[in-house]
Amino acid sequence: MEIELKFQLPESKKKSVLQTLSKQKAQKIQLQAKYYDTADRLLAKNYVAIRLRQEGEHWVQTFKAASKNHLQRIEEDIYLGKCTQEPELDLSLYKHNQTVQTVLRDILGEAPAELQLQFQTNVQRTFHVFEFEGSQIEVCLDDGEIRTPTDHARICEVEFELKQGSAQELIDFAKTWVDKYQLWLDVRSKAERGNLLAQGKVVSAATKAKSLNLDKDVSAGQAIKQIIENTLNHILPNAAAIADGVAEADHIHQARVGLRRLRSALKHFSNWSVHIDPSWESHLAEIFRALGQSRDNDAIQDSVIPLVKQVCDFDFPFPENVDANIAELLSDSKTTQLFLSLFSFSYSDQQSKSKLSKQAAKSLTKLYQKILKDAAQFSKLEVEQQHRTRKRVKQLRYCIDFIAGIYPEKQVQQFFNKLQPIQEYLGFYNDLFVAEQIFEQQAAEHPQFLFALGWVKAQQPHVAKKAAKKLQGLSTKDIFWDEER
């Protein structure tokens, strides 16, 4: 298992990093690698990479595969030594490694795979092993390029690999470099970037949330670690695309969903661990708001404008929704430090032994009681309070999602079936108010937005009434998570 963190390094800071490594009498080596895959890139689609790499005078064949998070990867190196001629890729070299054999068989089937050269990398690596708090950490500056027959891309990144010691000390050591050299966390591998280049693409599809199946016997402290790890797996690939300035609308949307999931867990499960830092929330909220400003136009064009156009023949021109500031925010050292702190938490030693089901019941009941109170008086609430209800319903959905595995699936699904239409009505209700603000801004230049503005204002009370009716259908009888039931 390889434990490693990778960061993008601004060109302006490369000289400073080289000077720091030179003071340690760092070594240099030329690395030339060839990456292989099937014609339809089955390995890349399953987050696996196989390469042949010349390291100075020696050759190494390497298999890499995704693991439980973006800090760890399965890795198997086969050292081929000095070769009189360039070796050919040989998958039979992995015949004694059951893990590699199983992964390859699941992806490629039983028949011998025909792997073809997809791209190459040529990198000068400057590296040194540092001692830190009892751990040994290799720092590598990789300077070079990825190349295909028709294109190329620059590589300028710093890697921190744990040679001996703890993952937390690796993270702590990396944090000492982030501010000094303006490093930003990038979970995309050279293999992913090369695969994109070979296809003429600049970014992978947005990463969506993956289900979390908690063991009912784990403690609440262990559970919150796994929950935060799960949200980081969702957020970080999308955040890297945004920081690199290559994100599409869906990356921004998924980053926001991931942040909302994370913030929901931190808000309602915070008492499950004494290691949760209250200061995380303010920065997460700042990132969420910034992404929201970029996301609103896309959401309104998808949800509201098509309905307005059903009752009129107007076109509604929207401005280009590109915000360079969000790339700066996601590549900012402060953001990287936040992500590293969350990573560190997921590796922390949790002392809490409290039972997960007991803590979950307390947390969910407390939130659900607030929703029931809102439901009883929704029509009388101020608009801001109604939107607070929407947030609470969404938070409840995410919180149950995280811990659903410890409850009977049928009961969870019955509850979700009741919650889903409420979420949809409240979500559309919010869209109408966001649209109102946007349409007011656009109306000065494009008068047709006055019609759209009138339409959304007319819809607001009707949608609020439908949402209120659905909310009134909720009751304490719906609770399935109480241990005493």
N, C-alpha and C positions, 0 to 999 in steps of 0.2 A: 504494500500500500504506500503510495507516494503522498506525502503531506506537503502542500506547496501553496503559496500565495503569489499571484502575478499582478503586476501593476504596469500601466502605461507611463512612460517617462517623457515629459516635454523635451524637445530637442535642445531648448535653451538651458536645460539642467544636466544634459549628458556629460559635459566636460567636468562639472562638479562631482558627479558620481564617479567618473573615471579617476579623478584626483584622489577621492577618498579611498577607492580600491587600490590605487597605486601605492598609497602610503602604507598599506598592509602587505605590499609586495605580492599583489594578486597575480594569478596565472592567467594566461591567454591561450585560447584554443580555437581553431577554425572548425565549425560544424557544418557539414553539408548533408542534408537529409532528403530522402525521396519518400513520399507518402503514397500508399496504394489503397485501392478500393475496387469494388465491382463497378461495372459500367453504369449501373443505376444507383451507385453510392449507398449500398445497404449498410455498410459500416458506419458512415457518417450519420445516417438517419437514426442509428441506434447508439450514437455518442461513443463510437469506438474508432481508434486510429491505429494503423500499423505502418511502421516506417523502417527503412534502412538508413543508418546514419554513419557517415565517416567522421570520426572524432580524432583529429590529428592524423595519425597513421593507422588507427585501428577502426574496426567496423563493429557496430552494434545493431541488432534487430530488436525493435521494441513494440510491445502491445500495450495500449492504454485504453481504459474504459471508465465510464462515469461510475461514481460511488454515491454514498448517501448525501454528500453535500459538495459545494464548490471548493472546499479546502482539500478534500481527499480524492484520489483517483487510484484505481487498480492499475498496477504497472508490472510488466514482466520484461526484463532485459535479457537478451541472449548475446553474450560477448563472443564475437567471431574472431577477434584478434587481428593481426596483420594478415592481409590477403594478397596473394600475388596478382590476382585480378579481381575486379569488382564483383562481390557476391550477388546472388539472386535471392529474392525473397523466398523463404522456405517455411511454410506454416507447420510442417512436421516437427520443427524444433520445439513446438509447444506441446508435444504429445504427452509429456509427463506432468503438465500443469492442468489439473482437473478444472480449475476455475476458468482458464482461458479456453480450454476445449469446450466447456459447456456454453460459454458466451458465443463462441464462433458457431457452434452447432445450432444454437437457437436462432442466430441471424442468418446463416448461410445454408443451413440444412446439412444433410449427410454427404452430398456429392462434393468432390474437390472444388474449391473455389477458384475462379479465374480472376485474379486481382491485377489491375492495370495501374500504371503510374498516373497519378492525378496532378501532382504539383511538386515543387522542390523548394527547399529553404537553404539559404546560405547565410550563416551568421558567424560573426566574431564574438565569442563569449569571453568576458573578463570576469573572473570568479575568485572568491575567497571564502573560507569557512571561519565564521566568527563564533567566539564563545560568549554565551549570554545566559546568566542565571543558571548555569549548570547544563544548558543545552548547546548543541552544535548546530549552527544554521549557515547554510551555504547561500551567499548572495551572488547572483549572476546578472551582469548587464549584457543583454543580447542586442547586438547592433547589426542589422543586415536587411535581408529582403525575402519575401515569398515570390516565387516566379512560376508562371505557366508559359506555354509557348507563345501566348499572345498578350500577356499582361504581367504586371508586377506590383507589389505593395511593400511599403517600408515596415521594418520591425525595429522598434526602439523601446525595450521594456526591461523591467527589473523583476527578477524572480527570487523569492525567499523559499528555500527548501529545507525542511527539517531533516537533519542527518541523525540526530540523537537528542532525546529529550521530549518535552511536552508541546502539544499544539498551542496551548495558551502562551507559552514563552515565545514560540514562533510569532504569534500575533503581536505580542507586546513588543518584540524586537522590531517588527515591521513598522509598528506605529511610530517608532523613534525616527524613521526615515521619511514618513509621509509628508509632514509639514516642511521639513528641510528641503526636500527635492520636488515638492508638489506632485507626488505620485497619486494616481487614481486607480482604484481597484477595477480590474478587468478580468472577468471569469471566462472570457472567450479564449480558447486555446489557439495556438498556431495552426493546428489541424482544422479547426472550424474556419478560421480566416482564409486558409488556403483552399478549402473546399468551396467557399463562397467565390473566391477569385476564379477558380476553375470553371464555375458556372456563370461567370459574368455578373455576379450579384454583389451587393455591398453589405447586406444584413440578413441574418437568419430570421425566420418567422418569430413573432412574439411568443414568449414563454408564458404558458398558462399555469394556474394552480394545479397541484397534484394532490390526490387524496392522502390523508394521513390516517393510518390505522394504529391507534394507540392500543397497547396491551392494557387490559383492565387492572392488571396487578402492579403497574408502575405507580410510583408516588406522584403526587401533584407536582413536586419539584422537578422530577424527571420529565413529566409530561410537558411542562412549559418550555423546557429546553428543546424538546422535539418539535413543538409548535413553532418556536422562533426559527429553528433550522428550516422547517418547511416553508415559512414565509420568505426567508432569505433565498431559498432555491427558486422561488417565484419572482422575487424582485430583482435580484442581481443581474441576470442576463439582459433584462429589459433596461435596467439602469445603465449598463455598459453601452448598449446601443445608443441611448440618449446622450451619454457623456461624450461618445465619439462623434456625435452629430449626424448619425445615419439612421436614426429612429423613424419609424412610420407611425401613423396615428394609433395603431393597435399596440405598439410598444408602450406608448404613453398611457393608454387605457389600462393595460395589464400592470404596469408599474403602479398606477393608482389603486387598482384592485388589491395588489399585493400589500401596499402600504396600509390600505384600509383594514385588511385582514390582520396585519401585524399590530396596528394601533388598537383594534378591537380586543385582541388577546392581552395586550399590555394594560388596557384600561380595566378589563373585567377579571383578569386572572393575576393581577399584579401581586396579590397577597399569597400566591403560591410559592414565591421565592423571595428571600431577602436580598438577592443579588440584582434584582431589577433596578435600573437607574431611572429615577423620575425625570431626569433631564433629557432622556431620549425623546420624549413625546413632543417637546417644543420644536425640535429640529425636524422630526418626522412630519409634523403638521406644516411646517414651512415648505418642505419639499412637496407635500401633497397639494397645498394651495397653488404653488407655482405650476405644477403639472395640470391642475384643474383649469387654470386660465388658458392653457393650450388645448385642453380637451373639450371645453364647453361648446365651441363652434362646431366641432365634429359631431357632438352628441345632438345638438339642436338640428343640424342638417339631416341627421338620420331619423330623429324621432318626431320632430314638430313640423318642419318644412313640408314633408310629403303630405301631411294631413291638411295643411293650409292650402296646398296646391290642388287638393281635391275639390275645393270650393271657389277657385279663382284661376285665371289664366296668366298671372304675373310670374316673372322670374325674380328670384331673390339672390342677387349676387353677394357672395361672402368674400371678405378679404382673405388673402393667403395667410394660413395659420402657422407661421414659422416663428419660433421664439428662440433666438440664440442664447438667451439667458438661462434657459433650463439646462442646456448642455454644460454651461459654466457651473451651474449649481451642482449638477450630478458629478462633475469632475473636480469639484472643490475639495480641498484637503479636509475640511470640516465634515463633509459628507462621507468621505472615505474613512475617517476616524470613527464616525458613527457606525458604519457597517462593520468595521473591525471590532468595535466594542460588543456589538450584537453577536458576532461570530464567537468572540471570547466567552460570552455568556453561555452559548450553546455547548461549550467545553468545560464549564465551571463545575466544581464539585458541590452538588446540591445536598445540604444537610437535612432538608425537610423530608419527613417520612409520612406526612399526612396522606390519607387515602384519597386517590384521585376522584372516585365517585362521590365522596362526601364533599370535597371542595368544589367539584363541578356543580353539584346540586345547589350549594349555597350561592355560587356566582350566577348561575342561570336564573335561579328564583328571584334574586335581588333585581336583576335586569328586567325579567318578565313582569314583575309587580309594577315597575315604573311604566311599562308599556300598557298594562291593563288600566292603570290610573289615567294615562293619556287617552286611552280608547273610550273611557267612560265620558269624557268631556271634549273630545277632539274638535267638534264643530265650534266650541266656544273658545278654543285656544287661539292665541295670536299666531300669525303665519310663521314666525321664527320658531315658536314652540311646536307647531305642526311639523316643521322640517326636522326639529330635534327628535320627534317621534319616528320619523322616517329613518334617521340615523340609528336610533335604538333598535328598530326592527331589523335593519341590515346587520348591525353588530350581533344581534341575537342569532341570526342565520349563520354568520361566520363562526361564532363561538360554538354553536352546536355542531357545525361542520367539523371542527377540529377534534371533537371528542365523541362524535357519533358512533365510532367503532365499539365503544363500551356499552352501547345500548342496543336493544332489539331493532333490527333494520326496519321492520314494519311500522313500529311506533314512531321512529324518527321520520319516516317518509310521510306518514299520516299528518304529522305536525307541519312538515314542510309544505305539503299540499294546501294546508290552510294558510300558511304564511306567504306563499308565492304570490297570489293575487293582491294581497295587501302591499307587498313590496312593489309590485308593478304599478298599482294606482299611485302610491306615494312617490315612486320614482318619476312617473309622468307628471305628477303634480309639481314636483320640484323643477322638472324640465320647463314647465310652462312659465315659472317665475324667472328662471335663467333666460329663457327666450324673450321674456318681456324686457329685461335689461338690454339684451343685445339688439332687439328690434328698435328700441328707443334710440340707441346710439346710431343705428343705420338709417333711421327715418329722415334725418336731416339731409342726407345725401341722396337717398333712394326713397321717394315718397310712397312707393308700393308697400314698404314695410309698415306704414300706418294701418293698412288693411290687416296685415299679419298681427300687428300689435292689438288691434281690436278683437281679433279672433282668439288670441291666447287669453286675454282678460275675460272674455265671455266664457271660456272653457273652465277657468279656475274654480268657480264655485260648484260646478257640476261634478268635476273630478273629486273635489274635496268631499262632497256628499257621498259619492260612491266609496271613497276610501273610508269614511267614517262608518258606513254600514258594514263593510268588511271587518273593520277593527272591532265592532261590537260583537262579532261572532267569536272572538277570543274569550277564553275563560280559564279559571284555575283547573278545570277538569282536563284541559289539554296537557297539563304537565306530566311528562313521562320520566323525568330525570330524578324525581324525589325518591330517595332510598326507602322511605317509609311507605311508598305506594305499592 
